[in-house]
Amino acid sequence: MTVAGDNTEMNWPLTNDPLATRGFEMMAKKTNTGGRIQLKLVRSAICAPQKQKLVIKGLGFTRLNQVIERPDTAAIRGMVAKVPHLIEVVE
């Protein structure tokens, strides 16, 4: 939304605080497999909340230390952002 006479654009991040983008470094990693991302389950979801267990199941993990490959889409990256303490992006 712009105000009359206001030609400024909003840029990301909205603050100059380097900690404001802390959760996005992991999401910025790109793989060289042409639109694919490799994920590894590094911690068990046993004590995780039910919603996080469903995210792990939705990604397709069935075993600990399992490496899976998924398309590099916004939906998959959003799921990865919900459980960054349980999975890691493999390069």
C-alpha positions in Angstrom: 0.0 0.0 0.0 1.4 3.4 -1.0 0.4 6.8 0.3 0.1 9.7 -2.1 3.5 11.1 -2.7 5.3 8.1 -1.1 7.5 6.4 -3.6 9.4 4.2 -1.2 9.3 0.4 -1.6 9.4 -2.1 1.2 12.5 -4.3 0.9 13.1 -7.6 2.8 14.2 -7.7 5.6 12.2 -4.8 7.0 14.8 -4.2 9.7 18.6 -3.9 9.6 18.9 -6.5 12.3 21.0 -9.4 11.0 19.2 -11.7 13.5 15.9 -11.0 11.8 16.8 -13.4 8.9 18.1 -16.1 11.2 15.7 -18.9 10.1 16.3 -18.3 6.4 20.0 -19.3 6.0 19.0 -23.0 5.9 16.3 -22.2 3.3 18.8 -20.3 1.2 20.9 -23.4 0.5 20.5 -24.6 -3.0 21.3 -28.0 -4.4 22.9 -28.6 -7.8 20.4 -31.3 -8.8 18.2 -29.0 -10.8 15.2 -28.1 -8.6 15.6 -30.9 -6.1 16.5 -30.7 -2.4 17.9 -33.5 -0.3 16.7 -33.8 3.3 17.9 -36.0 6.2 16.0 -36.8 9.4 18.6 -36.3 12.2 16.3 -36.4 15.3 13.4 -38.5 16.2 9.9 -37.1 16.3 8.8 -39.2 19.2 8.6 -36.3 21.7 7.6 -33.7 19.1 4.1 -32.2 19.0 1.6 -34.0 16.8 1.7 -31.3 14.1 5.4 -31.7 13.7 5.0 -35.5 13.5 2.6 -34.9 10.6 5.0 -32.7 8.8 7.7 -35.3 9.1 5.3 -37.9 7.8 4.1 -35.6 5.0 7.7 -35.1 3.8 8.0 -38.9 3.5 10.4 -39.8 6.3 10.0 -43.3 7.8 13.4 -43.9 9.5 16.0 -42.0 11.4 19.0 -40.9 9.3 17.0 -41.4 6.1 17.9 -39.2 3.2 15.1 -38.3 0.8 14.9 -36.1 -2.2 12.0 -33.7 -2.8 11.3 -31.0 -5.4 12.6 -27.6 -4.4 9.3 -25.8 -4.0 7.9 -23.2 -1.6 5.6 -25.9 0.0 8.5 -28.2 0.8 10.7 -25.4 2.1 7.8 -24.3 4.3 7.6 -27.8 5.7 11.3 -27.8 6.3 11.0 -24.4 8.1 8.5 -25.9 10.5 10.9 -28.6 11.8 14.4 -27.3 11.3 15.5 -29.0 14.6 14.6 -32.4 13.3 15.9 -32.4 9.8 18.8 -31.0 7.9 19.4 -30.0 4.3 22.1 -32.3 2.7 24.3 -30.7 0.1 
